Amino acid sequence: MVWTRDLLRRQAAGVVALLLIIGMYVVAHTPQASAADRQDAAQRYRFDPLSIDLPGGFPQQTIRKVNGKYSGIAAWISSVGAGIAMNDIDGDGLANDLCVTDVRTDRVFVTPVPGGRENRYPAFALDTGALPMNAAIAPMGCVPGDFNEDGRMDLLVYWWGRTPVLFLAEPATSRPSAAAFRPTEVVAPRTGSDGTYAGAQWNTNSVSVADFDGDGHEDIYIGNYFPDSPVLDDTIDGGVSMNLSMSDAHNGGADHVLLHTGAADSASYTDQGAVLPDKLSRGWTLASSATDLDGDQLPELYIANDFGPDGLLVNRSTPGHVVFQPATGKDSRALTPKSKRLGHDSFKGMGVDVADLDEDGLYDMYVGNITTSFGIQESNFAFVNTAADNADLQRRLRSGEAPFHDRSSQLNLAWSGWSWDVKVADFTNSGVPDIVQTAGFVKGTVNRWAQLQELATANDTLLSNPTWWPHVRQGDDLAGGQHLLFHSRMPDGRYADLSPRLGLNIPVPTRGIAIGDADGDGRLDMAVARQWDTPIFYHNSSPGTGAFLGLRLRHEASAGTTGSPAVGAEVRVTTPDGRVLLGHVDGGSGHSGKRSFDVVIGLGQVSTPVTADIAWRDRTGTAHRQQVTLAPGWHTLSLGTQAREEQS
């Protein structure tokens, strides 16, 4: 007995460590759905893959030309830029047009959704015309919106190497074409002596559009990644840097808020300068979301940063004055590490969407990070709102507390691969949200995980100099075989990835997800941008879907125009059985995928009218809220001083 006690005493540290490992495994381990449950769930969905028509004749590339200092990590620098947006660009009343950012050609294409009405116009490339450009500029994404408020859909393109460009839809054009969009600067440029672009070298990876100051007009958030520098200029060797840390880097490009200051013939915006907290603004931004979380009709801003903490900014703005106040997680649970607390995390935020994950009538947030087993095993975030109601949430947010707890492990959403864009939507109109998530990094033949892990443990003082990074060049592979994920809720409340059973598990790195109802049947379709590969459209033909409430919410039209999408308008539907379902007009949440402005809310088996509480700001900035009773199906509402249904 004495011998046993001595042995235990000598091995006490090891015994304690073993018990801790076992305890953490029990806490973290999430039971997986059975094969039968997955098969039953998969039978509710069907997605038909269709090829997207893109114009030919443009020079092709398989990797980017980069600054000489980045030559050893050229594949890493070339790992983003594929984007896609889905919206009603031609004004036919359906979200059946795509704006595709193609890294293979460094062009932005507009093309009809494939299917029954794909011959409405030929696909074409947007043309910057006489605007100054140069060879070190490449597009990163496209955001639809009516930026000059004339009732026609415009397109905002953001880039690496320059400030954004607005392509304003010209009046009196019969169908979309390159000539039907007038390129316009958003920020006054500087032109070099040779006529090429010589202005600010923004390297933008995220844009969200919302009425940040509450004046009734949409503003633009610009999330930059690299510091302003010649990232893609292969004639230069230097003048660039990488992140100062893998978990707390604040040396990225400064973010910007561009405040709407006029519509007239061309939309005008004013850069608001340092209105964001400096450390957050200087994060390496990959995604963002602007959504009114607390019901005061001012959108909060979530910024997802690579290499360091994300941020939630509470909106305290007034017309003409943008004011954001940070709120952070104060989770006191003993087993919640700092890295999983909102605003304190150290993960690689690359995608974000806002939705009601637990169906309690309050918004939650889902964030994609790097979660690759035997690679970099972080965790996605399913930040579930723990406030009692909107009043409690507003009080706590304004005190600096973000009452969101990560429940990704409990929901089986923690691990999905090298995650990027994410969209939460109800694809079967059951009233239960599904989650689609892109994944994968660099596709090649030489596995570079060992070198990446070496980098992840390197001294921070070495990281900012690209010379010290391990090579990631063309032909190297990091998570290149990962695929799109489709998370569906199982009977036990946890999610399971059904992509293998739905034919979505193509081993190609994916980036942006666009969602909308292309044919007006009430079922949400989706389009996916794939890095260094062709984009793809998935038509939703799921059987036995439930009823839906489809809302096209538009600002009241002024004389001679049609109404613009009411970006930021909120919808709260109460069904006859007491369920509360949320929706809003999203101005561009996520990484490089943008959903349509239509709001589609699945009602399940409801066949009778439902009550919809609609909140919006009119063009004067006045806040309104109104209850309307609507039958399932599509409705178009004009939002002025009151909500008025328009006839189709």
WOVENWO-V949040 format. One line per field, one symbol per residue. phi: phi as a letter, one per 30 degrees, with the letter a starting at -180 (. if undefined). Layout:
BEGIN
phi->???
END
This chain:
BEGIN
phi->.dddddddddcedddddddddddddddddcecddddddddddddcabcdbdcdbdcjcecbcaddbeedcedbedddcdbkdbabbacdcicjbdcbbccccddbhbcccadddkdbdcdaddbcdbdhdddbadcbbdcabbdlcdchcicdcbcccbcjaddbccddddhcdadaeddbcdbdccedbcddcicdbddcdccbabbcaddcicjbdcbcccccdeeadeccdcbbkibacddadbadbbddddbccddblchdbdbbbddidcceddddcdcdcaaacbddcicibddbccccdilddbccddbdbeibcbcbdbbdbdcddccdedcceicdbccebaabcacdchcibdcbcbcbdbcdhbbccadccdcdcddaddddddddddjccdbcdbdddchcdbbjddbdbbcacdchdjcdcbcbdajbbcaccdcddddddddcddedcddceeddddbcejdbbhdcdbecbdbdcedjdcbdceddcicdddbecbcbcbacdcicicdcbbbdcdiaddbccddbedidddbccbccbdeddeibcddedejdcbbccdecjdcbcaadddkdjcbcbddddcccdcicdbcebccccbacdddjddbbbcbcbdejdbcccccdbdbdcdd
END
